Amino acid sequence: MKKTLEELDTDDFDQHGVWKFAKAEDGSGDLDMDHVESIRAEAVVKQSDIEVMVLITCKLADNTELLGIASVDGSPPEMYPGISIKFKGEWFAPMFPPAPPFVLKTQGPSSLSKFLGKPIEKIFPMRIETQTIFLETNKSLTRTLTENGKQIV
């Protein structure tokens, strides 16, 4: 299944567990950063998967759970820093330091706080967990972030 990145939604992961950027149709071998395609129905990340998109659950400090999307690699299992969170039908891609101040102004923790209508202390620490299993470890991948984007181990 192929669709625009803008059309990709959390419900799509019910039928297609792993997605990736589609190849450009011009035969160049480049990626088309505007289109995605499913690569398998199962919510399983293989060792050979690089920069694939999976469903995540974000559990906020106040125990609110939100769905989102993250990019991951299969080996070693790794989650990229950029995530997108869905709330009341809208998407937000939070950014953290060392992003430049002009980016943090519109996508930083204070903007996320406004987007969610919650104070920072009810958001962070935020626990992010993939809704996929990584074949290398046979587990999901979890990380917990502070409002500065630092990972809590």
WOVENSUL-V831473 format. One line per field, one symbol per residue. ss: DSSP state (~ for helix, > for strand, _ for the rest). psi: psi as a letter, one per 30 degrees, with the letter a starting at -180 (. if undefined). burial: + if it has 24 or more other C-alpha atoms within 12 Angstrom, else -. A space follows every 10 residues. Layout:
ss: ???
psi: ???
burial: ???
//
This chain:
ss: _>>>~~~__~ ~~~~___>>> >>>_______ >>>>>>>>>> ___>>_____ _>>>>>>>>_ ____>>>>>> >>>>__>>>> >>>>>>>__> >>________ ~~~~~~~_~~ ~~~~~~___~ ~~___>>>>> __>>____>_ _>>>>_____ >>_
psi: kklleefkle fffefjfkll klkkfggffl kjffklkkfl ekikklefkk hlklklkjjl eggkkklakl kllejlkkkl eklkkkkhfl kkjkllkgkl efefefgaee eeeeefhkle ffekkkkkkk glkkeefhll kklkklfggk kk.
burial: -------+++ -++--+++++ ++-------- -----+++++ --++++--++ ++++++++++ -----+++++ ++++--++++ +++++++--- ++++++---- ------++++ +++-++---+ -+++++++++ ++++-----+ +++++++-+- ---
//
